Amino acid sequence: MEKTIKHVQDLYDMLDAEFRSAKQFWEPFYEDRNRSIPFFPNKPDENLVDQVNSGLLTGGKALELGCGPGRNAIYLTQAGYSVDAYDLSETAIAWAKERAAEEQVNVNFECRSVFELEPQQEYDLVYDSGCMHHLLPHQRIPYIQMINDALKPGGYFGMTCFAPGYGDMGGPESVMNDWEIYQEKSMKGGLAFTEEKLRYLLEDSFECVELRPMMAMGQDDPRFGLPILWVTLWRKPLSGEEKGD
């Protein structure tokens, strides 16, 4: 029955309707490839390279959420992962496929919403480079559950997201209270998180392995890095294992 709330999804749909759809924003965002956008160049995140080089991430099957033009998915494939990578923007996925062909790597790029995915303990790694900080607060609930469902026991969830205090560098200046977002009907370009808030959101499901500011990388560095971001890595406990064991 139209506009009758019976299920949780009905409530989510009502809240979504108060905001512009994500696809409306991201489709035109990727159309001009020559724009001076820091994450447009084909460079992997510095933390991802560090975690692979240190032997912490050792290959297997990976899922990237909100992959954009594919820079991290391509790197993970070159590092030995079999990668499924999804983005809401058809334009971004087309660009990612072109890059993969140029690099001669095989990545399963698909234009799909992360909320359409129903993986079941398939992945050794789930990676999110700037996806969650563009989700509305209520969308984080199914998002985090989907990631938990996607990971094998012992698998890793890696993420980068906005830290507060970088308004002069193009990031959010402060952390919005989640209720304020609905009152103002705006995420103001993306949500910043404190370390405390990240731990509050994720520590019920995962064990924190790493949480630090991203290192700044120069234009000539083969890695991407901006200090306006947190980098964090979480591990799903093995069956019967308590977090911290």
N, C-alpha and C positions, 0 to 999 in steps of 0.2 A: 504494500500500500504506500503510495507516494507520500513522502515527507512525514512518515510515521517512524519513530525510533523504537525498534524492538530489539535489535542486536547491536553489539559494540560497533560493528562496521557501519551501521546507520549513523551512529554518533560521529565516527571518523569522517564520513562523507559530508555531514553537516558542517563540521569544522573546516574541512578542505574547501568547501564552497565559499567561505569568507575570504579566500585569498586567490590571487592569480595562479593558474596552474604552472607547475615547474616547466613543463614543455614549452609554454608560451615565452618563457624567459630564455631557456637554454638553446632553443633552435636558432634564433637569430644571433645569439652570442658567438656561435662558432662559425658564422658564415664568412667573416673576413679573417683569413688566416694570417694576415700581415699586421694585425693589431699588436700593440706592445703589451701582451698579456704574459706575465711571468711564467705560467705553466703551459704555454703553447709550444715552446721548443721541445724537441724530442729528447728529454733528459729524465732519467728516473730520480725519484726522491732519494736524498742523501742517506736517510735512515734505512731505506730498503737495501741500498748497496752495502751499507755497513753491516746489516744483519745477515746478508748473504755471505759477505766476505769473512765474517767472524765465524761462520759455520752454524749460526743459530737457525737460519732458514736453509733447509737442505734439499729442497725439491719435493716433487709430488704433484698434487693437483691443487690449483689455486683458483679462486673466484675474486674478480675485482668488481667493485660496485661503484657506479658513476665513473667509468674509465676515461671519459673525454676522448681526446685524440689518440689514446692508447700507449702513452709513453711508459707507464709502469708495467702494463700487461706485456708489452714487447720485451722489456728488460727481464721480467720474470720467466718468460719463455726462453730467452737466451741463457738464463741461469739454471735451466733444467726443469722448470715447471710446465705442466700441461694446464693451459689457462682458459677459463671461460670469463669473458669480460662484457659487461652490460652498461649501457647508457641510454638515457631517455631521448637523447638528440640523434636523429637520423644523420644530421650533418656531421656530428662528431664521430659517429660510427663509420661513416664513409671515409672520413679522413684517417681514422685508425686503420682501416683495412688497406688504404693506400700505403701507409707507412709500413705495415707488416709485409706487404708485397715487396716494397723497396728493400727491407731488411732481410727478406727471404726467410721469414719465420711464420709458423702456423699458429694463429691465435683464433679462438672461437669468439669473434666479436658479434654481438647481437644488440639490436635496438629494442630494449624492453625496460619497463619500470622495475625497480628492485622489489616492488610490492607484488609483482606477478610471479616471483620466484618461490619455489617450494622445495629447496634442496634438503636432503636427509643424510646428514653425516657423511658427505661425499668428499670434503675438502680438508687438505692439510693446512691451508692458509686462506683466509679471507682478508682482502685489503680494501681500504677505503681512504682515498686521498682527496679529502675535501667534500665528501658526500653528506655525512651526517650533519655538518654545521649548516647545511641548506635545508634540512628537514624541519617541519613544524614539530613542536614538542610532542603532540599526540602521536605523530608518525614514528617517533623513536621507539615506541612500545613494540609494534610489530617488527620494526627494523632490527632491533637488538635480538628479539626472539628468533627471527629468521637466520641471523648470523650464528646464533647458538645452535640452531637446528642444522645449519650447513656444515659446521665443523665436526670433524672426527674427534673423539676424545684425545686430548693431547695436542690438538691443532692450535694454530695461532690466529689471532685477529689483530691486524695492524691498521693504524689509522693516523691521519694528520687532520687537524682541525684548528680553527682560529683560537688564538689566545687574546685576552683583552689588553688594551693599552697601546695599540698600534694604529690609531686613527690617522696619524701623519704619514703612515706607510701604506694606506689603503685597506687596513683591517678594521675590525670593530674597536671602538674606544673603550667600551665597557660591556659587562655581562648584563643582558636583560633578564629580569625575572620572567619566567615562562608565562605567567598570567598577563604580564604587560604586552606580550606579543599579540594576544587575542584582543586585549583592550584597544591597542593601537592599530591592529590589523596590518602589521608590518614586521618583517624580520630585519629590516634595514640593511639588506644585502648579505646577511649571513650572521650566524650566532657565534659569539665567543663563549668559551668555557674556562672556568678555573680548574686547577688540578683537583680541588675538592669536589667539584660538580662531576667531573669525569669519573672519579672514583665512585661517587655515589651512584651514578648511572650504570656502571659496568661491573663493579666488584661483586655483585651477587652471582653473576654467571661466570666470571673469568678471574684468573689470577694475574695481577699486573707484573709484567716482566721489565718494562721500560716505560718511563714517562719523563720527557725532557723537552726543552725548547729545540726547535729545528735549528741547525747550524746554517748560517748565511753562506751561500755559494756565489762566486763571481760569475760574470757572464761567460767567461771562457772555460769554466769548470764543467766537466761532463755530467755533473750531478745537479739536481734542482735543490735549492734550499733558501727559505725565507724565515727570518726570526719571528715573523708574526704568527707562526704556526707552532702548535704542540706536535710532537711525534710520540706515539705510544704503541706499545705492543702488549697483547694480552694472550694468555694461554687458557684453553678449556681443560679443566681437570680430567684425568683419566677416570673411568668408571670406578667408583668406590674410593677415589682419592679426594682428600680434603684440600681445599685451596691452601697453598703455602707448604704442602708436604714436599 
